[in-house]
């Protein structure tokens, strides 16, 4: 199953709407400017401000992986920068999602390498551990498992379990078609808002 093709061009807002609006982050921001991220989650749990196990995970990364890093939400020290971005890209990863801080954001922006993080700081990390790779992590309050589908865009990041990917993709693409039809109607000067009356009457 080609998850990248399945979710390519599908906005995180539509995916979120198709999963009861309960599946994504709210505090993580894109550090790379514009551009969609789609890949498989490689979860990593690290001590706040320490990136030893991210370096170890970069030895294990597979093509199409997204390094999804639970840094405890700490923004005191950057967990990655341009060098680790470059290593990830060289080894086939397609992006980072970090509940923590990053640095060298100009490099992420210039190279358009997808990276979502809670904050930015110039302060570098420790390299002492401990850490865990491949076990479920909590990202901005959302539990993420290895192999979950990660989709990110300018609105944030959502996570889709593989077992639900086909259904969620279908629902999201149906919502996309509906929204395109509504916008086309608005462009013609037509907008049906009769649903408001039905809601008020219920």
Steps between C-alpha positions, in 0.01 A plus 500: 500500500647835393418730788679796342275475194194436717537827691685716248327834461252431782494778760549416866174682574307252284678203658426638846134550410490139380631377838253685724743794532694320773816377327757777469724759656431863577828637639747377237585739218662446157864605505558441129258750353248339269472145375318183596648218707377141454679197641512221759569574865825388659432596865784609727482596868788710633590671824415873477781682321694180414537361147718189541215268405409709198852438371448129567166505320667653195695175471171308478292732282338358186392676181168674557538528879410808701699533822230575758675617814352537847727752666263562787397835354821662620624795294808574714737323257478416132482128427600524134647744250639510147741207539234260628260626235759421234571153640129420512454605139808306388363183661154528349294660776236745380468725803501568873220557750639616834326578828797714591725762344721519190762739363642594158147572380634695201650175368167318536326784320755529220504125438125455555565194716181447702543565871233575757603602851377673812770769504837635391818566696867539415600299808634155415407163654663260740598151380466280808169313464290324601254436221274248326449431128196337344265509799186718513562867580287798598521795261318812615252275684453250215623140528697394190598141417769369268365487145222753551454725197624853564356786297609859551435831329473869585214426744688241707543125525260204519567132564301218339529133609585280202191287558281809449699660220291387205170596660627837626652580161170424329301715741748788473499494120120500502508807725750659261259451209213645704704807596614554143135494389404752769784734404406471132144600593623798701705610199172503304325696777313201647526371858251268667499565874161342571675261739504785753120504521490122533754513783314776684173310468643179645 
